[in-house]
Amino acid sequence: MRVVPALLRKVQTGNDRDSKRSSTTLAQSHPDRYADAGMRVWAYGLMSVFTEEEIERIASRSRALGDATRVRILSILSRGEQPVGQIADAAGTLPSTASKHLQVLFHANLVQRRRDASTVIYWIASDTLLPYLRGLAAGALPKSGARIDPTHKGGEKKSAQRRKG
């Protein structure tokens, strides 16, 4: 179920003569006042690029990446699968601390693990994680040429170039 934000709902004011009229009736009786309501609903549809499940997954993974020690552990795991003890030594932490950080990364599905007798071995879950982290580590994020703007009609650069030349 998609929830429409409060901004898209009609705000009732004391100026409305009949507060029991529907917003459709009000929109028809005051077209200037409600002309952009359809555009706002349409724009909201564009903004909801992610499902609620995806939003929760993104937030969970972002929280997991929000600690420098966990990012350091991912950097260590970029060399290949390793047991907790070696990860702790390389990260400069206690094995119990490294294990807790690895648990957070595991629950965020950023790393995988397997048990080999009494040793737990971890590795990075996806080949796409390291390029993503390298992108985040870049000094400035690259600018995107894509625009998600419901009022954008395109061709603005071309028309500006035509006026100049």
C-alpha positions as CSV (number, residue, x, y, z in Angstrom):
1,M,0.0,0.0,0.0
2,R,1.4,3.4,-1.0
3,V,0.9,6.2,1.5
4,V,0.4,9.7,0.0
5,P,2.3,12.3,2.0
6,A,0.4,15.0,3.9
7,L,1.7,17.6,1.3
8,L,-0.5,16.0,-1.3
9,R,-3.6,15.9,0.8
10,K,-5.9,19.0,0.7
11,V,-5.5,21.1,3.7
12,Q,-8.8,22.3,5.0
13,T,-9.0,26.0,5.8
14,G,-11.6,28.2,7.4
15,N,-12.3,29.8,4.1
16,D,-14.0,26.7,2.7
17,R,-17.7,27.2,2.7
18,D,-18.6,23.5,3.0
19,S,-16.0,21.4,4.6
20,K,-17.9,18.2,3.8
21,R,-17.4,18.6,0.0
22,S,-14.9,16.3,-1.5
23,S,-11.5,17.5,-2.7
24,T,-12.6,16.7,-6.3
25,T,-15.5,19.0,-6.0
26,L,-13.3,21.7,-4.6
27,A,-10.8,21.2,-7.3
28,Q,-13.5,21.6,-9.9
29,S,-14.9,24.8,-8.2
30,H,-11.4,26.3,-7.7
31,P,-9.4,25.2,-10.7
32,D,-6.6,27.8,-10.2
33,R,-6.1,26.8,-6.6
34,Y,-5.9,23.0,-7.3
35,A,-4.4,23.0,-10.8
36,D,-1.1,21.6,-9.7
37,A,-2.6,18.8,-7.5
38,G,-2.5,16.3,-10.3
39,M,1.1,17.2,-11.1
40,R,2.1,16.8,-7.5
41,V,0.6,13.3,-7.4
42,W,2.3,12.5,-10.6
43,A,5.7,13.8,-9.3
44,Y,5.3,11.8,-6.1
45,G,4.9,8.7,-8.3
46,L,8.3,9.5,-9.9
47,M,9.9,10.0,-6.5
48,S,8.9,6.6,-5.2
49,V,11.6,4.8,-7.2
50,F,12.1,2.2,-4.4
51,T,9.6,-0.1,-2.7
52,E,9.3,0.0,1.1
53,E,11.3,-3.3,1.3
54,E,14.1,-1.7,-0.8
55,I,14.1,1.4,1.3
56,E,14.5,-0.7,4.5
57,R,17.3,-2.7,2.9
58,I,19.1,0.5,1.8
59,A,18.8,2.0,5.3
60,S,20.0,-1.2,7.0
61,R,23.1,-1.4,4.7
62,S,23.8,2.3,5.1
63,R,23.8,1.9,8.9
64,A,26.1,-1.1,8.5
65,L,28.5,1.0,6.4
66,G,28.2,3.9,8.9
67,D,31.1,2.7,11.1
68,A,34.7,3.2,10.1
69,T,35.8,-0.2,11.7
70,R,33.2,-2.0,9.5
71,V,34.4,-0.3,6.4
72,R,38.0,-1.2,7.4
73,I,36.9,-4.8,7.8
74,L,35.4,-4.7,4.3
75,S,38.6,-3.4,3.0
76,I,40.5,-6.2,4.7
77,L,38.0,-8.7,3.2
78,S,38.7,-7.3,-0.3
79,R,41.8,-9.4,-0.3
80,G,39.8,-12.6,0.0
81,E,38.1,-14.7,2.6
82,Q,39.6,-14.7,6.1
83,P,38.9,-16.0,9.6
84,V,37.8,-13.7,12.4
85,G,41.2,-13.7,14.1
86,Q,43.1,-12.5,11.0
87,I,40.5,-9.9,10.4
88,A,40.8,-8.6,14.0
89,D,44.6,-8.5,13.8
90,A,44.5,-6.6,10.5
91,A,41.9,-4.2,11.8
92,G,43.7,-3.6,15.1
93,T,40.8,-4.7,17.2
94,L,40.0,-7.6,19.6
95,P,38.5,-10.7,18.0
96,S,35.2,-10.2,20.0
97,T,34.9,-6.6,18.6
98,A,35.6,-7.7,15.1
99,S,33.1,-10.5,15.5
100,K,30.4,-8.1,16.5
101,H,31.1,-5.8,13.6
102,L,31.1,-8.8,11.2
103,Q,27.7,-9.8,12.7
104,V,26.3,-6.4,11.7
105,L,27.8,-6.7,8.2
106,F,26.4,-10.3,7.9
107,H,22.8,-9.2,8.9
108,A,23.0,-6.4,6.3
109,N,23.9,-9.1,3.7
110,L,27.2,-7.4,3.0
111,V,29.4,-10.4,3.9
112,Q,28.9,-14.2,4.0
113,R,30.3,-16.7,6.4
114,R,31.0,-20.4,6.8
115,R,32.2,-22.4,9.8
116,D,35.3,-24.5,9.4
117,A,35.5,-26.5,12.7
118,S,35.8,-23.9,15.4
119,T,36.8,-21.1,12.9
120,V,34.3,-18.8,11.2
121,I,35.5,-17.5,7.8
122,Y,34.0,-14.4,6.2
123,W,34.1,-13.0,2.7
124,I,32.4,-10.1,0.8
125,A,29.0,-11.2,-0.4
126,S,28.9,-9.3,-3.7
127,D,31.5,-8.3,-6.4
128,T,29.6,-5.0,-6.8
129,L,30.2,-3.8,-3.2
130,L,33.9,-2.8,-3.6
131,P,33.2,-0.6,-6.7
132,Y,30.3,1.0,-4.7
133,L,32.6,1.7,-1.8
134,R,35.3,3.1,-4.1
135,G,32.6,5.5,-5.5
136,L,31.7,6.6,-2.0
137,A,35.4,7.1,-1.2
138,A,35.9,9.4,-4.2
139,G,36.5,13.1,-3.3
140,A,33.5,14.3,-5.1
141,L,30.6,12.2,-6.4
142,P,30.3,12.4,-10.2
143,K,27.5,14.6,-11.5
144,S,24.7,12.9,-13.2
145,G,23.3,14.1,-16.5
146,A,19.9,12.5,-15.7
147,R,17.1,14.7,-14.3
148,I,13.9,13.6,-12.7
149,D,11.9,16.8,-13.0
150,P,8.2,16.6,-14.0
151,T,8.4,20.2,-15.4
152,H,11.5,19.4,-17.5
153,K,10.6,19.3,-21.2
154,G,14.2,18.6,-22.4
155,G,16.1,20.4,-25.1
156,E,16.9,23.4,-22.9
157,K,20.6,23.1,-23.7
158,K,19.9,22.9,-27.5
159,S,17.6,25.9,-27.4
160,A,20.2,27.9,-25.4
161,Q,22.8,27.0,-28.0
162,R,20.6,28.0,-30.8
163,R,20.1,31.5,-29.2
164,K,23.8,31.9,-28.8
165,G,24.8,30.8,-32.3
